[in-house]
Amino acid sequence: EHSAANNQNDFCVLYTFPLFIMKQLFLRDSKVLSSLDSLQAQLINMGVIPTLVKLLGIHCQNAALTEMCLVAFGNLAELESSKEQTFISSQVLVILLTYPLDAIKLQLVEAGLVECLLEIVQQKVDSDKEDDIAELKTASDLMVLLLLGDESMQKLFEGGKGNVFQRVLSWIPSNNHQLQLAGALAIANFARNDGNCIHMVDNGIVEKLMDLLDRHVEDGNVTVQHAALSALRNLAIPVVNKAKMLSAGVTEAVLKFLKSEMPPVQFKLLGTLRMLIDAQAEAAEQLGKNVKLVERLVEWCEAKDHAGVMGESNRLLSALIRHSKSKDVIKTIVQSGGIKHLVTMATSEHVIMQNEALVALALIAALELGTAEKDLESAKLVQILHRLLADERSAPEIKYNSMVLICALMGSESLHKEVQDLAFLDVVSKLRSHENKSVAQQASLTEQRLTVDS
């Protein structure tokens, strides 16, 4: 480290030029970056992070140096910069390919970067100058980014009593959209383990997030909506949190965004509801009888331009049936045209989605076969089940549940006839010697059922 410069001009000469060179290294073309990996790792090992933190802390009033320090930190911490940023390249590249990224984040935290970032936020929050707004955005973005490392996140959480956690929490009710966004994203990052989630729900974070969402219902900020829903989704994962969040009115708060036309918001909305109703029969039944919701889900099941939304819609449709086991829910889904999507879901490339669809369809066949019969027939369910059983690549649980479903379909005269016409006995008999005992056992039971009913 150099000794302190005698005046501001000397300081700029001593520090701005080397920082400028570092900035250029960070923002080079991707073809050049691969050759710089070892150089960047050496910079880390030589102590560049504590040095940059010290410079930022002492000279944060110097706009040019603050900018360059933030650029360097953004790259060191793997900042995925926004197109809206005014002084950081829109294509910040990951250059420390050989350096453990979580270790970088922890080193940044231990070097005191967080305190510097919080100070920048505090200084710039009330300013309407373009440069100050840009610095506020970068500082709060970096704060969120540092929480992506598990160790750095837990270190800053400090059992929910840490100063950093409390400061970030105070951003959520602020009137600054950037801080609202960063606060919600930070909560989503803190909510990456059950212990943190349980603590935050018990200490009122859900109400703060619902208040934030309420402020953005009508023509609200889409990024804030997405971030708040992300946080609620993560918080809803621990079993003990689900009932508490349902009682707090989270489903009602989330359903206000059902009219949203923004796929990122739709995706998080669906994920949040799916997490909330997991093993919550009453909530699943209540939502499953909500005609507006089910009709919207059926509409989104056809959103082929947005695979994530389409997948989550299918999974929520299935979950409503699986967790409620309600005839009324099944009738609502049949009347809304949802059956064909569940049948298509059974052909998904993802085994978990296939399985969820088959279980839901088996419940439909067991509880409301007469109501769903025509839709199951027109969706060619029997032919699909034949393909799944004949395909050697089908997972054991897919074969097992396909056979359970075949047995359930035998109560329908028209579907029974389809099963007979496709010679299921040949396929099923081969599965009696399957290496999976459950599959082999179910094959024997299914063969008996098919033989008796033939």
N, C-alpha and C positions, 0 to 999 in steps of 0.2 A: 504494500500500500504506500502511496505517496503521502508526504506530510501535507498539512492543510495549506491551501493556496493563500497568498496574501490578500487577494481581492477577487471579486466575482469574475473579472476578465481572465485572471491567471487560472482560476478554477476551470473555466470553460476550455481554455487551451489544454490544461492537463488531463481533463476527464472526457470532454465531449468528443474529441477526435477518436480516442480508442473505443469509446462506446459506439460511435458511428460505425467504425470498422466492424465491431461485433454485430451490430444491427445488420450490416450488409451481408455478413457471413450467414446470419440466420435466414435472410430472405432471398437466397440465391436460387437459381433454377434447380429443379429436382435432380437433374442429371449430374449436377456438381456436388449435390449434398452427400451422396454416398461416399465420396472421397474425404469428406470433412468429419465423418463420424468420430474418428479417433481424436481429432483436434478438439471437438466439443466435449468429449469425455475427459480429456486432459484439463480443459478449462474448469470443469466441475471439480475434478480431483485437486486442482490447484487452489480451490477456495473462491471461485468467482461468485458463488451465491451469497455467502456472508458479506463479501465486498460490495456487491450490488445493493444488498439490503442496507448496509451502513450508509452508502451514498444516497440512497433514496430517503432514508430517515433523516439525515442531516440536511440535505439540500432539496427537499420536496417542493420548495417554493420555485425552483428553477424549472420552468415548463419544458425546455428542450431536454434536460437531463432526466426529468421524470418520464417523459415520453420514451426515451431510449431505454431506460431501466425497465419500464413496463413491457416494451417490445421484447427485450431479452428474457424477462421472466415469463412472458407469454409463451415463448418458444421452449424455454427450459421446462415449463410445466405442461407442455403439450396443449397450448391454447388453440382451440378451434374457433378462429375469430369470425365475427359477424361481418356481413357485407356492409352493415351500417356504420362500422367503425371508421373514423376519419383519419387516424394516423397509424393504424396497424394494417399491414398487407392483408388483402382478402384471401390470400392463399398461404397462410402460415403453415409451414411444413414441419413434420416431425423429423428432427435431425439427430436426436440422441438415440439412434436405433440400438446401440449396444449398451445403453445405460438403463438400469431398472427404473422405470418411470415412477413407481410408487416411492422408491427411495428418494428420487428427486423431490417429490412433493413433501415428504417428511423432512428432508433437509431444508427446504424452503421455509417450512413452518418453524423448525427449530432455530433457523437463522433469524427469525423475527419478522418475516415478510408480512404475516397476517396483521400485526400491529401497525405496520406502515400503510397497508391497504386500508385498514379501518380509519386511519388518520386522514388519508386522502379523501375517503368517502365523506367524512365529517366536514372537511374543509370545502368540498365542492358541491355538496348536496343542495345548497340554496342558490347556487350560481346559475345564471342563464347564458353564460358565455359558451360558445361552441366548443372551445378547447377544454373547458372545465367539465362540460357534459360528457365529452369523449373520455376524459380521464376518469370520471366517476364510473362510466360504463366499463372501462377496462379494469379498473380496480375491483369492482364488484364481480365482474366476470371471473377474474383471477381467483377471487375469494371462493367462488363456487367451484372452480376447477381444482383448487387445492383439496377440496373435500372428496374428490373422486378416489383419492388414495385411502385405503382402509385404515392404515395406521395414522395418517395425518388427520383423517376424519374423527377417529376415536379419541385422538389426543386433544382435539379442539372441542369435542363434545363434553368431556370431563363429567360424565354422569348426568348431563343435562344442567349442570350448574356452572359450567365454564363461562367466562366473560365473553369469549368470542361467540359462543352459542347464543347467549342472551342479547348481544348486540345485533346479531343477524336476525334474531326473533323480532327485534324492534323495527326492522325494515318492512315487515309484512303490513302493518297498519299505516305506513307512511303514505304520503300523497304522490311520491315519486314512482312512476311506473317501472323505471329501471331497478329501483331498490325493492319494489314489490316482487318483481320477477326474480331477482337474485335471492331474495329471502325465501320465496317458495321453492326455488331450485335447491337452495342450501338445505331446507327441511327435507326435501326428497332425497338428498344425498346422506343426510344424517339418518334417515329412515331406512338404512340398509341392513339392519339386524333387528331381531325381535326385541331385544332388551331396550334399545333406543326407542323403537316404535311404541312399546308399552309405556315407557316413561313419558313420552311426549303426549300420548293420548290422555294419560292420567293427569297431565298438567295443562290441559286446555288448548292444545295446539289445533285441534279439529275446529273448534269454534272460531279461532283466528283465521283459519283457511276458508271456512264457510263465509265469514264476513267479507274476506277478500274476493271470493267468487261472486258474492252478491253485488259487489261494487262494479262488476264487469259483465253483468248479464246482458244488458241492452247496449249493443254496439261497443262492447268492451274490448280490451286489449287481448288479442288472441294468444300472444305468448304468455301473458300472465294467466289466462284461463288454463292453458296447457300445463304450465308449471304447477299451479295449485292442484289440478286434477292428478298430476304425477305424484305429488306429495301424498294426497289422500289415498291413492292406489297403494303406494308402498306401506302406508300406515295401516291399511286394512288387511295386510297379509297375516299377522299373528292372530291365532284363533280367538284369544281373549279380547282382542280389540273390536271384532266384528259387531257383536251385540251392542257394545258401547257406542260405536259410530252410528249404527242403525238407530239407536235411541236418541242420538244427538240430532238426527234428521239429515244425515249425509245423503241418503238416496234422493230426498226431495230437492236438496241443493244441487245435486248432480243432474237430475232430470230437467232442470231449468235450461240446460244447454242442449237438449234433445233436438232443437231446431237448428243447431249450428250447422253450417255448410263447410266448416273447416276440418279436413281429414285428421290433422293432429289432435284437435279437440275431441272429435268423434272417437278416435282410437283410445284416448285416455279415459274418456267417459265410459266406454264399454268395459275397459279393463277394471276400472274402479267398481262398477256394478257387479262384475263377475267375481271379484275378490270378496265383496261384501256379502254375497248370497251363498258363498261356499259353506255347505252344511247348515245353512240357516233356512229351514223349511218355510217358516211363516213369511219371511221377507221374499223368498223366491216365489211363493204363491201370490203374494201381493203384487209383485212386479210382473209376474207372468200373466196376470189377469188385466194388466194395464194395456188396453187395446192400442193406444197411441204409441206406446213403447214397442210393442210387438210388431206393429205395422212398420215402424221406423227401422227395426232390426231386419225385417224382411227386405225392405228397400236397400239397406246397406249390404245385405248378403249378395247383392248384385253389383256392388261397387268394384268392378273388375279393374278399374284404374288405380285402386287403392287396396292392395292385397292385405295390408295390415288391418284396415277397417273391415274388410270382407271376412277375414279370418276370425276377428274378435266378435263380429256379429253372429256368425255361426256358432261360436263357442258359447256365447251368452244364451242363444236360443236353446242349445242343448242343456246348458246348466240350469235354466229355468225349469226344465222338465225333470232333470236328474235330482235336483235338490228339493223340489216341491212334491214330486210324485202325485201331482194333482190332476184330476180329470178336467177341471175347469181350465187349467193352464193349457193342457193339450188341446182342448176345444178351441181356445183363443188362437193358438198357433195354427191349427188346421184352418180355421176360418180366415186367417190372415195370409194364408198361402205359404206357410213356413216349412211344410213337410218336404217339398222337393229340395229345399236347401240342405236339410238334414241328411237326406239320401245322398246328395252330391258330396256332402262333407265326409261321408263314409268312404269316399274314394280319394281323400286327401293324401298327399305325399307324406304328411306328418302322422305318425302312428298314434300319438296322443289325441289328435283331432278325430282320426278314424274311430278310435275306441270310444271317445265321448259321444260321437254320433250313433254308434251301434247300441250303446247302453240306453240312450234317449229313445231310439227307435224301438228297442225291446220293451221299454216302459209304455210307449204308445200302443204297441201291439197287445200288451197285457191288459191295459186299462181302458183303451178307447179304440179298439181295432175297427169296429163298425163305422165310427166317425171318420177315421183316417184311411179306410180301405181303398177308396178310389184314387186318392192322392198317392198312396204307396204304389198302387198298380201303374198309374201313369208315369211315375218317376222311375219305373223299371227296377224296383228294389230287388226283386227275386233274381233277376239276371246279374245284378251287381254282386249279390251274395254268392252266387255260383262262381263268379270270377274270383272273388276273394278267397274262397275255399280251395279252388283249383290252383291258385297261384302259389308256387313253392316259396316265394319271397314274402308272403304275408306273415306277419308276426304271430306268435302263438296266441296272444290275447285277442287278435283280430279273428283268427280261426274259431276260437272258443266262443266269442260273443256272436259271431255270424251264425253259428249253429244254434245257440240259444234263441236267436231271433227267428231262425227258420222254424223252430218248434212253435214259437208264439204265433207265427203267421198261419199255422195250420187251421186256426179257428175261422179263417175266411175261406169261403168256397172258391172264389175266383183266384185268390193267391195260392191256395192249396193245389189247384189245378196247374198253375204255373210251375210249382215245385215238382209235381209229378212229371210234367212234360220235359223238364230239363234234366231228368235222371240224376237227381241229387244223391241217390243211394250209392252210385259208383264212386263219387267224390268222397262222400262221408266214410264209406267203408275203408278207404285207403288211410284215413286219419286215425283209425283205431290203433295203428302201430306207431303213431307219432311219438317222438322222443319226449315230448312234454306230457306228463301224466294227466294233467287237467284236460288237455285237448283230446287225448286218447279216450278218457272216461266220457267226456261229453259226446265224442263221436259215437260211442257205443249206445248212449242214451238216445241220441238223435236218430241213429239207424233203426233202433227199436220203434221209435215214434213214426218214422217214415214207413216202416214195414207194416205196422198196425193200420195206418191210415191209407195205405195204398189200395 
